[in-house]
Amino acid sequence: MMPYGQTIPARYPAVAVWTLIAACVLAFLHQTSLPPRLLEVFLFHYALVPARFFGPLAAIAPGDPMVFLTNMFLHGGWLHLILNMWTLWVFGPAVEDRLGSLRFLGFYLVCGLAASSAHALANPDSVIPALGASGAIAGIIGCYARFFPHARLVMMVPVLFIPLFFEVRAIVFAAVWFAMQAIPGIVEFGQQTDSGGIAWWAHIGGFVAGLMLAPLVHRPRRGYRRYYRDEGIAGFRPDGRRIGGRGPWG
């Protein structure tokens, strides 16, 4: 199951979303141009290796804190890149429209930092390079669910190569998605593996950051259009009214 589209209209062009997608694509093309040995060195310097900060490598080869940011622009393969960029394109424009491009960009990076930190703290001895934009994008999903809890998402499920489409409320999708990250994250907590996998705690950390920070960063009402009935205001009533208020601005 993956999101195919959403119903919230946007007033402004998604400049920041396109910029982030372009940056990730260019970084990945650079990765693919490197021979295997140089790629290993590149990832060691720009991906997140938790053991270089909290584990046995901290005294031998301490890491540069910038990797908490740079890792979110790197990806492990074409499928990894495409799925992340598609999800960013589905949820990002509506959130950017509400925040404004610069605020959205800062919010995205903060969610990415929270995701990287959560992964590193949950896996302090890991020597496996962690990379990918999914933690930051998880923050965008959390923000979207907070801003537009009753928006309708179009979901796609392939059944024997035949795509089936259905609609689901954003808050329902977010709850199911978060449960799918939290359950394996808790089950695997503290377990060390010799190979890479899904960074569950990066997803959890990014989502929680996006969900909690959303009400603090939305665009002031004077700089935005009226809300539609299925949007809600920062996760309050689905008709756009605040508690105790009358009308869409309460």
Secondary structure as a PSIPRED ss2 file (coil, helix, strand):
# PSIPRED VFORMAT (PSIPRED V4.0)

   1 M C   1.000  0.000  0.000
   2 M E   0.000  0.000  1.000
   3 P E   0.000  0.000  1.000
   4 Y E   0.000  0.000  1.000
   5 G E   0.000  0.000  1.000
   6 Q E   0.000  0.000  1.000
   7 T C   1.000  0.000  0.000
   8 I C   1.000  0.000  0.000
   9 P C   1.000  0.000  0.000
  10 A C   1.000  0.000  0.000
  11 R C   1.000  0.000  0.000
  12 Y C   1.000  0.000  0.000
  13 P C   1.000  0.000  0.000
  14 A C   1.000  0.000  0.000
  15 V H   0.000  1.000  0.000
  16 A H   0.000  1.000  0.000
  17 V H   0.000  1.000  0.000
  18 W H   0.000  1.000  0.000
  19 T H   0.000  1.000  0.000
  20 L H   0.000  1.000  0.000
  21 I H   0.000  1.000  0.000
  22 A H   0.000  1.000  0.000
  23 A H   0.000  1.000  0.000
  24 C H   0.000  1.000  0.000
  25 V H   0.000  1.000  0.000
  26 L H   0.000  1.000  0.000
  27 A H   0.000  1.000  0.000
  28 F H   0.000  1.000  0.000
  29 L H   0.000  1.000  0.000
  30 H H   0.000  1.000  0.000
  31 Q H   0.000  1.000  0.000
  32 T H   0.000  1.000  0.000
  33 S H   0.000  1.000  0.000
  34 L C   1.000  0.000  0.000
  35 P C   1.000  0.000  0.000
  36 P H   0.000  1.000  0.000
  37 R H   0.000  1.000  0.000
  38 L H   0.000  1.000  0.000
  39 L H   0.000  1.000  0.000
  40 E H   0.000  1.000  0.000
  41 V H   0.000  1.000  0.000
  42 F H   0.000  1.000  0.000
  43 L H   0.000  1.000  0.000
  44 F H   0.000  1.000  0.000
  45 H H   0.000  1.000  0.000
  46 Y H   0.000  1.000  0.000
  47 A C   1.000  0.000  0.000
  48 L E   0.000  0.000  1.000
  49 V C   1.000  0.000  0.000
  50 P C   1.000  0.000  0.000
  51 A H   0.000  1.000  0.000
  52 R H   0.000  1.000  0.000
  53 F H   0.000  1.000  0.000
  54 F H   0.000  1.000  0.000
  55 G C   1.000  0.000  0.000
  56 P H   0.000  1.000  0.000
  57 L H   0.000  1.000  0.000
  58 A H   0.000  1.000  0.000
  59 A C   1.000  0.000  0.000
  60 I C   1.000  0.000  0.000
  61 A C   1.000  0.000  0.000
  62 P C   1.000  0.000  0.000
  63 G C   1.000  0.000  0.000
  64 D C   1.000  0.000  0.000
  65 P C   1.000  0.000  0.000
  66 M C   1.000  0.000  0.000
  67 V H   0.000  1.000  0.000
  68 F H   0.000  1.000  0.000
  69 L H   0.000  1.000  0.000
  70 T H   0.000  1.000  0.000
  71 N H   0.000  1.000  0.000
  72 M H   0.000  1.000  0.000
  73 F H   0.000  1.000  0.000
  74 L C   1.000  0.000  0.000
  75 H C   1.000  0.000  0.000
  76 G C   1.000  0.000  0.000
  77 G C   1.000  0.000  0.000
  78 W H   0.000  1.000  0.000
  79 L H   0.000  1.000  0.000
  80 H H   0.000  1.000  0.000
  81 L H   0.000  1.000  0.000
  82 I H   0.000  1.000  0.000
  83 L H   0.000  1.000  0.000
  84 N H   0.000  1.000  0.000
  85 M H   0.000  1.000  0.000
  86 W H   0.000  1.000  0.000
  87 T H   0.000  1.000  0.000
  88 L H   0.000  1.000  0.000
  89 W H   0.000  1.000  0.000
  90 V H   0.000  1.000  0.000
  91 F H   0.000  1.000  0.000
  92 G H   0.000  1.000  0.000
  93 P H   0.000  1.000  0.000
  94 A H   0.000  1.000  0.000
  95 V H   0.000  1.000  0.000
  96 E H   0.000  1.000  0.000
  97 D H   0.000  1.000  0.000
  98 R H   0.000  1.000  0.000
  99 L H   0.000  1.000  0.000
 100 G C   1.000  0.000  0.000
 101 S H   0.000  1.000  0.000
 102 L H   0.000  1.000  0.000
 103 R H   0.000  1.000  0.000
 104 F H   0.000  1.000  0.000
 105 L H   0.000  1.000  0.000
 106 G H   0.000  1.000  0.000
 107 F H   0.000  1.000  0.000
 108 Y H   0.000  1.000  0.000
 109 L H   0.000  1.000  0.000
 110 V H   0.000  1.000  0.000
 111 C H   0.000  1.000  0.000
 112 G H   0.000  1.000  0.000
 113 L H   0.000  1.000  0.000
 114 A H   0.000  1.000  0.000
 115 A H   0.000  1.000  0.000
 116 S H   0.000  1.000  0.000
 117 S H   0.000  1.000  0.000
 118 A H   0.000  1.000  0.000
 119 H H   0.000  1.000  0.000
 120 A H   0.000  1.000  0.000
 121 L H   0.000  1.000  0.000
 122 A H   0.000  1.000  0.000
 123 N C   1.000  0.000  0.000
 124 P C   1.000  0.000  0.000
 125 D C   1.000  0.000  0.000
 126 S C   1.000  0.000  0.000
 127 V C   1.000  0.000  0.000
 128 I C   1.000  0.000  0.000
 129 P C   1.000  0.000  0.000
 130 A E   0.000  0.000  1.000
 131 L C   1.000  0.000  0.000
 132 G C   1.000  0.000  0.000
 133 A C   1.000  0.000  0.000
 134 S H   0.000  1.000  0.000
 135 G H   0.000  1.000  0.000
 136 A H   0.000  1.000  0.000
 137 I H   0.000  1.000  0.000
 138 A H   0.000  1.000  0.000
 139 G H   0.000  1.000  0.000
 140 I H   0.000  1.000  0.000
 141 I H   0.000  1.000  0.000
 142 G H   0.000  1.000  0.000
 143 C H   0.000  1.000  0.000
 144 Y H   0.000  1.000  0.000
 145 A H   0.000  1.000  0.000
 146 R H   0.000  1.000  0.000
 147 F H   0.000  1.000  0.000
 148 F C   1.000  0.000  0.000
 149 P C   1.000  0.000  0.000
 150 H C   1.000  0.000  0.000
 151 A C   1.000  0.000  0.000
 152 R E   0.000  0.000  1.000
 153 L E   0.000  0.000  1.000
 154 V E   0.000  0.000  1.000
 155 M E   0.000  0.000  1.000
 156 M E   0.000  0.000  1.000
 157 V E   0.000  0.000  1.000
 158 P E   0.000  0.000  1.000
 159 V E   0.000  0.000  1.000
 160 L C   1.000  0.000  0.000
 161 F C   1.000  0.000  0.000
 162 I E   0.000  0.000  1.000
 163 P E   0.000  0.000  1.000
 164 L E   0.000  0.000  1.000
 165 F E   0.000  0.000  1.000
 166 F E   0.000  0.000  1.000
 167 E E   0.000  0.000  1.000
 168 V E   0.000  0.000  1.000
 169 R E   0.000  0.000  1.000
 170 A H   0.000  1.000  0.000
 171 I H   0.000  1.000  0.000
 172 V H   0.000  1.000  0.000
 173 F H   0.000  1.000  0.000
 174 A H   0.000  1.000  0.000
 175 A H   0.000  1.000  0.000
 176 V H   0.000  1.000  0.000
 177 W H   0.000  1.000  0.000
 178 F H   0.000  1.000  0.000
 179 A H   0.000  1.000  0.000
 180 M H   0.000  1.000  0.000
 181 Q H   0.000  1.000  0.000
 182 A H   0.000  1.000  0.000
 183 I H   0.000  1.000  0.000
 184 P H   0.000  1.000  0.000
 185 G H   0.000  1.000  0.000
 186 I H   0.000  1.000  0.000
 187 V H   0.000  1.000  0.000
 188 E C   1.000  0.000  0.000
 189 F C   1.000  0.000  0.000
 190 G C   1.000  0.000  0.000
 191 Q C   1.000  0.000  0.000
 192 Q C   1.000  0.000  0.000
 193 T C   1.000  0.000  0.000
 194 D C   1.000  0.000  0.000
 195 S C   1.000  0.000  0.000
 196 G C   1.000  0.000  0.000
 197 G C   1.000  0.000  0.000
 198 I C   1.000  0.000  0.000
 199 A C   1.000  0.000  0.000
 200 W H   0.000  1.000  0.000
 201 W H   0.000  1.000  0.000
 202 A H   0.000  1.000  0.000
 203 H H   0.000  1.000  0.000
 204 I H   0.000  1.000  0.000
 205 G H   0.000  1.000  0.000
 206 G H   0.000  1.000  0.000
 207 F H   0.000  1.000  0.000
 208 V H   0.000  1.000  0.000
 209 A H   0.000  1.000  0.000
 210 G H   0.000  1.000  0.000
 211 L H   0.000  1.000  0.000
 212 M H   0.000  1.000  0.000
 213 L H   0.000  1.000  0.000
 214 A H   0.000  1.000  0.000
 215 P H   0.000  1.000  0.000
 216 L H   0.000  1.000  0.000
 217 V H   0.000  1.000  0.000
 218 H C   1.000  0.000  0.000
 219 R C   1.000  0.000  0.000
 220 P C   1.000  0.000  0.000
 221 R H   0.000  1.000  0.000
 222 R H   0.000  1.000  0.000
 223 G H   0.000  1.000  0.000
 224 Y C   1.000  0.000  0.000
 225 R C   1.000  0.000  0.000
 226 R C   1.000  0.000  0.000
 227 Y C   1.000  0.000  0.000
 228 Y C   1.000  0.000  0.000
 229 R C   1.000  0.000  0.000
 230 D C   1.000  0.000  0.000
 231 E C   1.000  0.000  0.000
 232 G C   1.000  0.000  0.000
 233 I C   1.000  0.000  0.000
 234 A C   1.000  0.000  0.000
 235 G C   1.000  0.000  0.000
 236 F C   1.000  0.000  0.000
 237 R C   1.000  0.000  0.000
 238 P C   1.000  0.000  0.000
 239 D C   1.000  0.000  0.000
 240 G C   1.000  0.000  0.000
 241 R C   1.000  0.000  0.000
 242 R C   1.000  0.000  0.000
 243 I C   1.000  0.000  0.000
 244 G C   1.000  0.000  0.000
 245 G C   1.000  0.000  0.000
 246 R C   1.000  0.000  0.000
 247 G C   1.000  0.000  0.000
 248 P C   1.000  0.000  0.000
 249 W C   1.000  0.000  0.000
 250 G C   1.000  0.000  0.000
